Amino acid sequence: MLKIRIVRPPRGQIDGVLFDLFHVGLTYELSPSLATLLVCEGYAEPVLDFLDTYREQTSLPAYDRAADGRQRPS
């Protein structure tokens, strides 16, 4: 199974699968063939969980000017 996120409303059907049932912005776990078809047609993008996890683990803390004590030059 592959995860994809719908980025453009798909239309029509293939092999009895109605593409109208997929909604923009939602993530779906689909068979590799159906997921690949939607990505290749531009209706979806792959969701790579390991990249999302990496981004969360490596995010930098927000800049806190009050704690820093330095002033921006005028």
C-alpha positions in Angstrom: 0.0 0.0 0.0 1.1 3.5 -0.8 0.0 6.8 0.8 -1.0 9.7 -1.5 -2.5 13.1 -0.9 -5.0 14.4 -3.5 -4.0 17.8 -4.9 -6.4 18.2 -7.8 -10.0 16.8 -8.0 -9.8 13.6 -10.1 -12.7 12.8 -12.5 -14.0 9.7 -14.1 -13.4 6.0 -13.3 -11.1 3.2 -14.2 -11.9 -0.5 -13.5 -15.0 0.5 -11.5 -13.1 2.9 -9.2 -14.9 6.2 -9.1 -12.3 9.0 -8.9 -15.0 11.5 -7.8 -14.9 9.9 -4.3 -11.4 11.2 -3.6 -11.3 14.7 -2.0 -8.6 17.3 -2.3 -6.3 17.6 0.7 -7.1 14.2 2.1 -4.6 11.4 2.4 -5.4 7.8 1.2 -3.6 4.5 1.4 -4.1 2.8 -1.9 -2.7 -0.1 -4.0 0.5 0.7 -5.7 -1.1 0.7 -9.2 -3.9 3.0 -8.3 -1.7 5.3 -6.3 0.8 5.5 -9.2 -2.0 6.2 -11.7 -3.3 9.1 -9.6 0.2 10.6 -9.1 1.1 10.2 -12.8 -2.1 11.9 -13.9 -1.3 14.8 -11.6 -4.3 14.2 -9.2 -2.1 13.3 -6.2 1.3 13.5 -4.7 3.1 10.8 -2.7 3.1 11.1 1.1 6.5 10.2 2.5 6.1 9.7 6.2 9.8 9.4 6.9 10.3 12.9 5.5 7.6 14.3 7.7 9.1 12.6 10.7 12.6 13.9 9.8 11.3 17.5 9.5 9.6 17.3 12.9 12.8 15.9 14.5 15.1 18.5 12.9 13.0 21.7 13.3 14.8 24.6 14.8 13.3 26.4 17.8 11.5 29.7 17.2 13.6 32.8 17.6 12.9 34.4 20.9 14.0 38.0 20.9 13.1 38.6 24.6 15.3 35.7 25.7 18.0 36.7 23.3 18.3 40.2 24.6 19.7 41.6 21.3 18.0 44.4 19.4 17.6 44.6 15.6 19.5 47.4 14.0 17.4 50.4 13.1 
